[in-house]
Every structure is written in structure tokens, then in C-alpha cells.
Amino acid sequence: MQIFATLGEDVKKVEQLGADWIHIDAMDGQFVPNLTLGPNIVEGLRPITTLTLDCHLMVQEPERFVKGICKSGGGLYFCSYRSNKSYSSYLTTD
């Protein structure tokens, strides 16, 4: 996809312009109709920038994605309270 071809360059540009962090919407095509970025994109951006990668999990079952997104190098993680009835099953302090 052409839009991803320059993503690293675009992140570097906004970093040079003074951005404090990069917001990433990870969508699964179920919770919202779009299908977009996931852990592989976060992992690819991590060596390109020192900025915080703010990951918004717009997914139906966040527990399927949260470990992968965390391991990929994100810095902040958010998901909608409407996406799952029991967060305690996957939220920990480690």
C-alpha cells in the first residue's frame, strides 16, 4: 500500500517539527468498520522514533491485541470500555 511506503519518513518529519507523540489507531474491522494499523506497524515505527507511540485499540476483543501491541513498543494504550465487558482478564501492572 502506497500510504505505508513513506510512513517512517512522515513520522520523522513530525518529530522534527516538534511533535510530542504519535497517535496510532489500531482497528480490526469489527468494532469499527475500518481495518488499519496493528502491532506490526508499531514495531516497525519503534526504531524510527523516540516519540511515545500512543496506541488506541479500536477493536472488538482488546485482549486479543493488547499483549502484541505492548510488546511491539507502544507507550500509551487505550481501548473503549464498550469493546469488552471484563478488562480485569488482561490488564496487569507488569
Phi and psi restraints in degrees (value plus and minus 20) as a CYANA .aco file:
   2 GLN   PHI     -81.6   -41.6
   2 GLN   PSI     -55.1   -15.1
   3 ILE   PHI     -82.0   -42.0
   3 ILE   PSI     -49.6    -9.6
   4 PHE   PHI    -105.3   -65.3
   4 PHE   PSI     -33.6     6.4
   5 ALA   PHI     -81.3   -41.3
   5 ALA   PSI     -52.6   -12.6
   6 THR   PHI    -133.9   -93.9
   6 THR   PSI      -5.3    34.7
   7 LEU   PHI     -78.2   -38.2
   7 LEU   PSI     -64.6   -24.6
   8 GLY   PHI     -80.9   -40.9
   8 GLY   PSI     -63.2   -23.2
   9 GLU   PHI     -83.6   -43.6
   9 GLU   PSI     -60.5   -20.5
  10 ASP   PHI     -84.2   -44.2
  10 ASP   PSI     -61.0   -21.0
  11 VAL   PHI     -83.1   -43.1
  11 VAL   PSI     -63.9   -23.9
  12 LYS   PHI     -80.2   -40.2
  12 LYS   PSI     -59.8   -19.8
  13 LYS   PHI     -82.4   -42.4
  13 LYS   PSI     -68.0   -28.0
  14 VAL   PHI     -89.4   -49.4
  14 VAL   PSI     -49.7    -9.7
  15 GLU   PHI     -84.5   -44.5
  15 GLU   PSI     -64.3   -24.3
  16 GLN   PHI     -85.2   -45.2
  16 GLN   PSI     -48.6    -8.6
  17 LEU   PHI    -101.5   -61.5
  17 LEU   PSI     -22.8    17.2
  18 GLY   PHI      85.9   125.9
  18 GLY   PSI      -6.7    33.3
  19 ALA   PHI     -80.9   -40.9
  19 ALA   PSI     125.8   165.8
  20 ASP   PHI    -112.2   -72.2
  20 ASP   PSI     -47.1    -7.1
  21 TRP   PHI    -180.6  -140.6
  21 TRP   PSI     147.3   187.3
  22 ILE   PHI    -136.4   -96.4
  22 ILE   PSI     107.0   147.0
  23 HIS   PHI    -114.4   -74.4
  23 HIS   PSI     109.7   149.7
  24 ILE   PHI    -142.8  -102.8
  24 ILE   PSI     102.3   142.3
  25 ASP   PHI    -114.4   -74.4
  25 ASP   PSI      94.7   134.7
  26 ALA   PHI    -118.2   -78.2
  26 ALA   PSI      95.8   135.8
  27 MET   PHI    -141.7  -101.7
  27 MET   PSI     120.7   160.7
  28 ASP   PHI    -123.3   -83.3
  28 ASP   PSI     -20.3    19.7
  29 GLY   PHI      60.1   100.1
  29 GLY   PSI     -19.0    21.0
  30 GLN   PHI    -134.2   -94.2
  30 GLN   PSI     -74.3   -34.3
  31 PHE   PHI     -85.7   -45.7
  31 PHE   PSI     -59.8   -19.8
  32 VAL   PHI    -148.1  -108.1
  32 VAL   PSI     137.0   177.0
  33 PRO   PHI     -90.1   -50.1
  33 PRO   PSI     -36.7     3.3
  34 ASN   PHI    -105.6   -65.6
  34 ASN   PSI     133.5   173.5
  35 LEU   PHI    -140.3  -100.3
  35 LEU   PSI      98.2   138.2
  36 THR   PHI    -159.9  -119.9
  36 THR   PSI    -160.3  -120.3
  37 LEU   PHI     -82.4   -42.4
  37 LEU   PSI     127.1   167.1
  38 GLY   PHI    -160.1  -120.1
  38 GLY   PSI    -183.6  -143.6
  39 PRO   PHI     -75.9   -35.9
  39 PRO   PSI     -54.1   -14.1
  40 ASN   PHI     -84.1   -44.1
  40 ASN   PSI     -55.2   -15.2
  41 ILE   PHI     -91.7   -51.7
  41 ILE   PSI     -62.3   -22.3
  42 VAL   PHI     -80.0   -40.0
  42 VAL   PSI     -66.3   -26.3
  43 GLU   PHI     -81.6   -41.6
  43 GLU   PSI     -58.7   -18.7
  44 GLY   PHI     -88.9   -48.9
  44 GLY   PSI     -51.7   -11.7
  45 LEU   PHI    -101.1   -61.1
  45 LEU   PSI     -45.3    -5.3
  46 ARG   PHI     -74.5   -34.5
  46 ARG   PSI     -66.1   -26.1
  47 PRO   PHI     -94.2   -54.2
  47 PRO   PSI     -30.7     9.3
  48 ILE   PHI    -105.6   -65.6
  48 ILE   PSI     -48.3    -8.3
  49 THR   PHI    -160.6  -120.6
  49 THR   PSI     132.5   172.5
  50 THR   PHI    -118.1   -78.1
  50 THR   PSI     -21.9    18.1
  51 LEU   PHI     -84.6   -44.6
  51 LEU   PSI     132.4   172.4
  52 THR   PHI     -85.3   -45.3
  52 THR   PSI     113.2   153.2
  53 LEU   PHI    -120.0   -80.0
  53 LEU   PSI      89.2   129.2
  54 ASP   PHI    -109.4   -69.4
  54 ASP   PSI      89.6   129.6
  55 CYS   PHI    -124.4   -84.4
  55 CYS   PSI      96.6   136.6
  56 HIS   PHI    -122.7   -82.7
  56 HIS   PSI      88.1   128.1
  57 LEU   PHI    -105.4   -65.4
  57 LEU   PSI      78.4   118.4
  58 MET   PHI    -117.7   -77.7
  58 MET   PSI      46.6    86.6
  59 VAL   PHI    -150.5  -110.5
  59 VAL   PSI     135.0   175.0
  60 GLN   PHI     -88.5   -48.5
  60 GLN   PSI     -62.9   -22.9
  61 GLU   PHI    -143.6  -103.6
  61 GLU   PSI      65.1   105.1
  62 PRO   PHI     -75.9   -35.9
  62 PRO   PSI     -50.1   -10.1
  63 GLU   PHI     -81.9   -41.9
  63 GLU   PSI     -41.3    -1.3
  64 ARG   PHI     -96.3   -56.3
  64 ARG   PSI     -40.2    -0.2
  65 PHE   PHI    -134.9   -94.9
  65 PHE   PSI     -42.7    -2.7
  66 VAL   PHI     -82.8   -42.8
  66 VAL   PSI     -61.4   -21.4
  67 LYS   PHI     -85.5   -45.5
  67 LYS   PSI     -63.5   -23.5
  68 GLY   PHI     -83.7   -43.7
  68 GLY   PSI     -61.9   -21.9
  69 ILE   PHI     -85.7   -45.7
  69 ILE   PSI     -61.1   -21.1
  70 CYS   PHI     -84.8   -44.8
  70 CYS   PSI     -65.4   -25.4
  71 LYS   PHI     -87.5   -47.5
  71 LYS   PSI     -43.5    -3.5
  72 SER   PHI     -97.5   -57.5
  72 SER   PSI     -33.3     6.7
  73 GLY   PHI      93.8   133.8
  73 GLY   PSI      -7.9    32.1
  74 GLY   PHI     -85.8   -45.8
  74 GLY   PSI     147.0   187.0
  75 GLY   PHI    -138.7   -98.7
  75 GLY   PSI     -56.5   -16.5
  76 LEU   PHI    -144.9  -104.9
  76 LEU   PSI     124.9   164.9
  77 TYR   PHI    -154.2  -114.2
  77 TYR   PSI     111.4   151.4
  78 PHE   PHI    -156.3  -116.3
  78 PHE   PSI     123.5   163.5
  79 CYS   PHI    -165.6  -125.6
  79 CYS   PSI     139.2   179.2
  80 SER   PHI     -96.6   -56.6
  80 SER   PSI     120.0   160.0
  81 TYR   PHI     -82.8   -42.8
  81 TYR   PSI     -40.3    -0.3
  82 ARG   PHI     -99.6   -59.6
  82 ARG   PSI     -29.9    10.1
  83 SER   PHI    -103.8   -63.8
  83 SER   PSI     -35.3     4.7
  84 ASN   PHI    -179.5  -139.5
  84 ASN   PSI     125.9   165.9
  85 LYS   PHI    -106.7   -66.7
  85 LYS   PSI     -40.5    -0.5
  86 SER   PHI    -155.1  -115.1
  86 SER   PSI      74.8   114.8
  87 TYR   PHI     -91.8   -51.8
  87 TYR   PSI     -46.0    -6.0
  88 SER   PHI     -79.7   -39.7
  88 SER   PSI     -39.3     0.7
  89 SER   PHI     -91.7   -51.7
  89 SER   PSI     -38.1     1.9
  90 TYR   PHI    -156.9  -116.9
  90 TYR   PSI     -22.9    17.1
  91 LEU   PHI    -114.7   -74.7
  91 LEU   PSI     103.8   143.8
  92 THR   PHI    -156.2  -116.2
  92 THR   PSI     156.2   196.2
  93 THR   PHI    -120.1   -80.1
  93 THR   PSI     -18.5    21.5
